[in-house]
């Protein structure tokens, strides 16, 4: 089992300056802003041994193995981070659009959907629907926007453009955004409510570019074993290597679905993403909300640990940072925590600073007896009791 705490970085990456992210440290800064966090479960696994986190003292005898992952791939988005976790390293970042999408993209999109669009600029998702939502209600024109990440986002009120139609528009955009304009994700952003009280719904959906090469997920399914993707996992891999996709309403539902998948699986991979940390709190510069969600997650992780079978291995990590205490509302280039737990895991093993996220995928491959992608180094033998 791999659980990704979306955006929960633990300190600036060695190359953070290249991304303008010097000083970013999502989890430590969030803990400080909250006056300390209560994360007893993650703490006893070894989280407090990785950085100075207010309220999470370093455990003297951690129950889990612990370390830090460093990203190699160019970029700091969810697709890049998850792909590298499963052994696919990118040497070039996905394209971004700090001035909006060029006319050839927007004109082609408008022609295919039969409507003109609003926006077409980088923006906070909640801010742009507050600004343009009333005009959208009046005109029926979808709101198109991007961010510092490689995303083409389409927001629409569910009463104006039904969700299935919004998904169809996303599929059209995905077909247009190829070649040099192959953004990592096209994202459907449905919302409801009235002017001044618009609220995004949980029917978001991501349409990712397909991985250009096999990942460990492909190797697992080729070996006849299931891969259950919880949350946006299937979207991030464009369905590749995922046998069962489970979309979730929020992080608590994500953990409920993770426990359910664990109970139903004899051998294979449960791969879960908890996205609210990023979407609801990181991007909105809300450290108190971020901290509260982490504390809720911590309490549920204890439940997951209690359901692990004798040979189960659980890894908890992240895909990038999104420091809610900085002026930026975008992802940050950070190293991320790595915790490993399970009945056979030797407590107190310090895995050190790993040179790539792909070490997780290499370890998953080793545990399930399938080939690696050639990227990353397994730490399975370091953490398991013989």
Phi and psi in degrees as a GROMACS rama.xvg file:
@    title "Ramachandran Plot"
@    xaxis  label "Phi"
@    yaxis  label "Psi"
@TYPE xy
-121.822  121.327  UNK-2
-112.949  121.815  UNK-3
-102.522  115.983  UNK-4
-82.998  93.0068  UNK-5
-56.4791  118.522  UNK-6
84.3204  5.21331  UNK-7
-83.9015  64.3856  UNK-8
-66.1376  165.392  UNK-9
-129.962  11.9023  UNK-10
154.166  156.793  UNK-11
-60.4859  141.011  UNK-12
-74.5713  161.097  UNK-13
-57.0957  -29.0141  UNK-14
-105.349  24.0917  UNK-15
-58.0991  -32.6357  UNK-16
-61.5131  -31.6699  UNK-17
-64.0889  -23.1097  UNK-18
-106.809  5.23074  UNK-19
71.472  27.017  UNK-20
-115.924  25.3964  UNK-21
-56.9959  135.428  UNK-22
86.4421  -7.48769  UNK-23
-67.7906  138.776  UNK-24
-161.442  80.9762  UNK-25
-54.442  -58.378  UNK-26
-68.5491  -49.9778  UNK-27
-60.2008  -41.9811  UNK-28
-68.5362  -38.0385  UNK-29
-61.5187  -45.281  UNK-30
-60.6404  -42.1492  UNK-31
-64.6066  -41.8135  UNK-32
-66.5082  -26.1963  UNK-33
-90.8092  0.126188  UNK-34
70.7689  26.284  UNK-35
107.094  146.405  UNK-36
-116.715  147.649  UNK-37
-99.6193  97.0624  UNK-38
-127.174  62.6018  UNK-39
-64.1798  -33.0217  UNK-40
-73.659  -51.99  UNK-41
-62.4346  -33.5356  UNK-42
-63.9779  -42.8958  UNK-43
-72.7276  -18.0662  UNK-44
-78.3296  -17.6859  UNK-45
124.996  6.93181  UNK-46
-57.0103  -41.5573  UNK-47
-68.1748  -9.97757  UNK-48
-84.4927  -6.4565  UNK-49
-95.7569  -25.6631  UNK-50
-165.982  168.354  UNK-51
-80.9077  105.599  UNK-52
-119.592  112.812  UNK-53
-55.9149  126.423  UNK-54
90.6419  -8.55732  UNK-55
-122.256  83.4318  UNK-56
-68.5625  153.531  UNK-57
-65.8397  123.483  UNK-58
-66.7475  134.885  UNK-59
-71.2696  -32.3124  UNK-60
-135.666  79.3083  UNK-61
-59.6417  143.202  UNK-62
-81.6906  -18.5932  UNK-63
-115.495  177.058  UNK-64
-93.3688  151.669  UNK-65
-144.956  149.954  UNK-66
-169.609  -171.662  UNK-67
-130.986  136.758  UNK-68
-105.342  139.336  UNK-69
-114.213  130.253  UNK-70
-80.2897  137.068  UNK-71
-98.8925  -39.572  UNK-72
-58.262  150.107  UNK-73
-75.7319  129.924  UNK-74
119.442  175.082  UNK-75
-150.148  36.5739  UNK-76
-107.022  171.233  UNK-77
-65.0827  -41.2677  UNK-78
-61.0604  -50.1826  UNK-79
-58.2842  -45.2957  UNK-80
-64.5946  -44.7127  UNK-81
-69.31  -40.282  UNK-82
-60.0786  -43.3046  UNK-83
-67.1095  -36.4045  UNK-84
-56.3896  -31.4616  UNK-85
-103.874  25.5648  UNK-86
89.0698  13.6696  UNK-87
-114.763  111.349  UNK-88
-102.274  130.383  UNK-89
-101.889  136.57  UNK-90
-96.6856  -8.36782  UNK-91
-131.637  140.195  UNK-92
-74.2571  158.852  UNK-93
-68.9606  154.243  UNK-94
-68.6414  145.111  UNK-95
-123.258  164.469  UNK-96
-136.417  76.1796  UNK-97
-65.4132  -14.5619  UNK-98
-116.233  17.6349  UNK-99
89.5405  173.239  UNK-100
-82.8837  145.458  UNK-101
-67.7054  159.933  UNK-102
-55.3072  -36.9417  UNK-103
-64.3771  -28.6057  UNK-104
-76.9736  -50.2795  UNK-105
-65.5811  -42.7899  UNK-106
-64.0494  -40.0458  UNK-107
-65.7583  -39.9378  UNK-108
-65.2476  -46.4739  UNK-109
-61.3695  -39.3904  UNK-110
-64.7527  -38.3735  UNK-111
-74.8138  -33.682  UNK-112
-93.9141  -11.4842  UNK-113
74.3208  21.5392  UNK-114
-143.453  150.759  UNK-115
-80.2845  161.278  UNK-116
-111.925  164.138  UNK-117
-109.571  155.921  UNK-118
89.6401  -104.913  UNK-119
57.9225  60.2813  UNK-120
-160.625  163.515  UNK-121
-66.431  138.693  UNK-122
-166.024  158.552  UNK-123
-71.7423  135.922  UNK-124
-60.7762  -42.1947  UNK-125
-70.4959  -34.6504  UNK-126
-69.2355  -40.5606  UNK-127
-74.1178  -30.6062  UNK-128
-74.8064  -29.8092  UNK-129
-66.1973  -37.2871  UNK-130
-77.4398  -43.1851  UNK-131
-109.989  -2.36448  UNK-132
-60.2475  -40.7688  UNK-133
-66.0565  -42.4733  UNK-134
-63.7014  -37.9618  UNK-135
-61.0393  -43.3601  UNK-136
-61.2326  -37.2859  UNK-137
-75.7796  -37.4389  UNK-138
-104.859  -21.6124  UNK-139
77.5555  8.44515  UNK-140
-83.0619  126.824  UNK-141
-67.7175  152.997  UNK-142
-96.2493  119.983  UNK-143
-108.535  132.356  UNK-144
-153.776  169.116  UNK-145
-135.777  -165.327  UNK-146
-152.662  -164.473  UNK-147
-70.6635  -15.454  UNK-148
-86.3245  168.905  UNK-149
-86.0369  80.3951  UNK-150
-139.756  144.521  UNK-151
-116.56  106.176  UNK-152
-107.561  138.201  UNK-153
-123.784  116.074  UNK-154
-105.374  138.303  UNK-155
-153.929  142.297  UNK-156
-72.5315  135.714  UNK-157
-63.9474  -22.6516  UNK-158
-84.1476  -15.0692  UNK-159
-97.6725  -48.7743  UNK-160
-124.906  105.681  UNK-161
-54.6289  151.693  UNK-162
-57.9207  -41.2553  UNK-163
-62.9144  -35.7603  UNK-164
-68.9343  -37.976  UNK-165
-61.7972  -42.4833  UNK-166
-61.3858  -38.8778  UNK-167
-63.1742  -39.4225  UNK-168
-62.545  -38.9994  UNK-169
-64.1972  -39.5656  UNK-170
-64.7356  -36.9765  UNK-171
-63.7509  -46.2877  UNK-172
-61.3059  -41.0659  UNK-173
-61.0768  -37.711  UNK-174
-69.6006  -29.7276  UNK-175
-79.4733  -36.9596  UNK-176
-85.2036  79.5822  UNK-177
-128.754  177.306  UNK-178
59.4701  -130.887  UNK-179
-67.2847  -14.8327  UNK-180
-105.353  22.441  UNK-181
-76.5579  80.428  UNK-182
-63.3994  155.195  UNK-183
-65.4632  -38.2596  UNK-184
-145.134  141.625  UNK-185
-103.578  129.02  UNK-186
-122.579  126.465  UNK-187
-82.3181  129.167  UNK-188
-126.262  73.5387  UNK-189
-69.974  148.144  UNK-190
-143.319  166.759  UNK-191
-136.393  -179.469  UNK-192
103.263  -171.321  UNK-193
-120.595  162.085  UNK-194
-49.4648  130.134  UNK-195
89.2687  -13.0981  UNK-196
-140.033  38.673  UNK-197
-74.5055  142.399  UNK-198
-136.769  129.573  UNK-199
-73.7842  142.639  UNK-200
-96.5868  173.583  UNK-201
-87.8171  17.0841  UNK-202
-95.8677  19.38  UNK-203
-53.0649  148.115  UNK-204
-148.015  139.522  UNK-205
-104.922  135.285  UNK-206
-116.178  96.7866  UNK-207
-88.0999  156.31  UNK-208
-68.216  140.706  UNK-209
-66.5315  146.198  UNK-210
-58.0924  136.388  UNK-211
-74.2563  -16.2358  UNK-212
-141.095  169.584  UNK-213
-63.4664  147.604  UNK-214
-113.913  176.138  UNK-215
-59.2787  -29.9405  UNK-216
-60.2914  -42.235  UNK-217
-61.6299  -38.9796  UNK-218
-68.8008  -34.8613  UNK-219
-66.8584  -47.6704  UNK-220
-68.3202  -34.4091  UNK-221
-63.5516  -26.7228  UNK-222
-83.1181  5.34085  UNK-223
84.4644  13.2118  UNK-224
-107.803  150.631  UNK-225
-79.9919  151.01  UNK-226
-124.021  116.417  UNK-227
-100.139  116.547  UNK-228
-97.6909  117.699  UNK-229
-102.054  133.667  UNK-230
81.3179  -133.872  UNK-231
-94.0424  15.915  UNK-232
-57.5946  -51.9331  UNK-233
-59.8438  -39.156  UNK-234
-62.1629  -43.0659  UNK-235
-65.6863  -27.9526  UNK-236
-103.108  13.1977  UNK-237
51.2617  33.2486  UNK-238
81.1114  -8.01123  UNK-239
-68.5093  126.137  UNK-240
76.8673  8.77007  UNK-241
-112.935  119.835  UNK-242
-87.4371  -29.6566  UNK-243
-135.648  123.606  UNK-244
-107.119  126.614  UNK-245
-121.691  105.686  UNK-246
-82.038  147.629  UNK-247
-125.144  160.821  UNK-248
-87.7289  -33.3046  UNK-249
-165.575  -177.423  UNK-250
-66.1637  -35.1651  UNK-251
-67.217  -39.5377  UNK-252
-65.0313  -36.8902  UNK-253
-58.6475  -41.3861  UNK-254
-73.4924  -34.2738  UNK-255
-61.6463  -44.6653  UNK-256
-67.8698  -31.0918  UNK-257
-65.224  -45.0122  UNK-258
-62.1328  -41.4478  UNK-259
-63.9477  -43.1802  UNK-260
-65.0318  -39.2612  UNK-261
-60.5449  -40.3315  UNK-262
-67.5547  -29.7264  UNK-263
-89.7427  -8.96928  UNK-264
-106.985  127.681  UNK-265
-88.8615  -43.3768  UNK-266
-150.57  134.246  UNK-267
147.276  -157.549  UNK-268
-126.971  131.67  UNK-269
-103.844  120.471  UNK-270
-123.837  110.603  UNK-271
-119.867  141.848  UNK-272
-120.192  129.416  UNK-273
-106.352  98.738  UNK-274
-88.9599  -18.6046  UNK-275
-60.5859  -34.4241  UNK-276
-52.08  -42.8595  UNK-277
-79.0432  -56.3834  UNK-278
-68.7954  -46.7472  UNK-279
-85.3623  -27.28  UNK-280
-122.135  -45.2766  UNK-281
-63.812  -50.4576  UNK-282
-69.6157  -16.0533  UNK-283
-105.668  9.95151  UNK-284
51.285  51.704  UNK-285
-119.881  82.3289  UNK-286
-64.9777  -34.1149  UNK-287
-65.4651  -42.8069  UNK-288
-64.7679  -39.6289  UNK-289
-60.9379  -46.8825  UNK-290
-64.7192  -40.7171  UNK-291
-63.9894  -39.2234  UNK-292
-67.0195  -39.713  UNK-293
-59.7187  -40.2877  UNK-294
-66.9791  -36.9862  UNK-295
-65.8315  -41.5291  UNK-296
-62.1364  -43.9156  UNK-297
-55.9528  -44.1266  UNK-298
-64.6783  -36.0683  UNK-299
-77.7606  -28.0842  UNK-300
-59.665  -35.2975  UNK-301
-59.4886  -38.8409  UNK-302
-63.9902  -42.9682  UNK-303
-62.8361  -44.8425  UNK-304
-58.6056  -37.3871  UNK-305
-69.1924  -16.5224  UNK-306
-97.2835  -2.48529  UNK-307
-68.873  134.884  UNK-308
-79.8601  176.837  UNK-309
-60.4298  -29.4102  UNK-310
-112.343  11.1916  UNK-311
-78.6436  145.214  UNK-312
-125.546  127.923  UNK-313
-116.852  132.549  UNK-314
-122.104  136.761  UNK-315
-119.534  129.817  UNK-316
-153.885  -161.036  UNK-317
-146.352  175.041  UNK-318
-115.321  -14.4989  UNK-319
178.69  -172.85  UNK-320
-110.354  170.157  UNK-321
-162.244  74.5009  UNK-322
-63.7168  111.22  UNK-323
-76.3354  -3.01779  UNK-324
-97.1833  -3.00799  UNK-325
-92.3357  172.481  UNK-326
-74.0983  -21.8455  UNK-327
-76.6862  146.84  UNK-328
-106.459  12.2338  UNK-329
-106.576  171.256  UNK-330
-58.8181  155.062  UNK-331
-124.453  145.762  UNK-332
-80.2524  104.25  UNK-333
-135.546  158.11  UNK-334
-75.7945  160.368  UNK-335
-130.101  155.249  UNK-336
-74.2263  155.514  UNK-337
-136.218  121.069  UNK-338
-126.09  136.464  UNK-339
-123.733  134.716  UNK-340
-145.829  160.249  UNK-341
151.569  163.391  UNK-342
-55.9133  -30.358  UNK-343
-96.1275  -1.43449  UNK-344
-78.8213  131.726  UNK-345
-76.2831  120.477  UNK-346
-68.3083  147.45  UNK-347
85.1912  2.70477  UNK-348
-75.201  121.368  UNK-349
-92.7036  111.03  UNK-350
-83.4673  -4.48545  UNK-351
70.0068  -164.602  UNK-352
-92.7469  112.346  UNK-353
-84.0009  148.334  UNK-354
-84.0191  -8.35785  UNK-355
-158.854  149.681  UNK-356
-59.456  -26.3068  UNK-357
-63.2276  -12.8493  UNK-358
-60.4794  -29.2174  UNK-359
-65.7777  -48.649  UNK-360
-62.0838  -39.2802  UNK-361
-63.3141  -36.6203  UNK-362
-71.0422  -40.9275  UNK-363
-59.0628  -45.4114  UNK-364
-60.8449  -43.6035  UNK-365
-64.1818  -40.4746  UNK-366
-65.8911  -33.2056  UNK-367
-99.1207  -1.8192  UNK-368
71.2236  35.7488  UNK-369
-118.128  162.761  UNK-370
-65.3166  150.73  UNK-371
-85.1222  176.769  UNK-372
-87.2836  -4.90578  UNK-373
96.2581  -8.7177  UNK-374
-103.689  142.591  UNK-375
85.2027  163.468  UNK-376
-126.057  126.036  UNK-377
-65.9622  140.4  UNK-378
-112.408  17.1574  UNK-379
-57.2266  -47.7409  UNK-380
-65.8927  -27.0096  UNK-381
-70.1293  -31.5708  UNK-382
-100.065  -20.2894  UNK-383
-94.0484  136.829  UNK-384
-69.4035  141.438  UNK-385
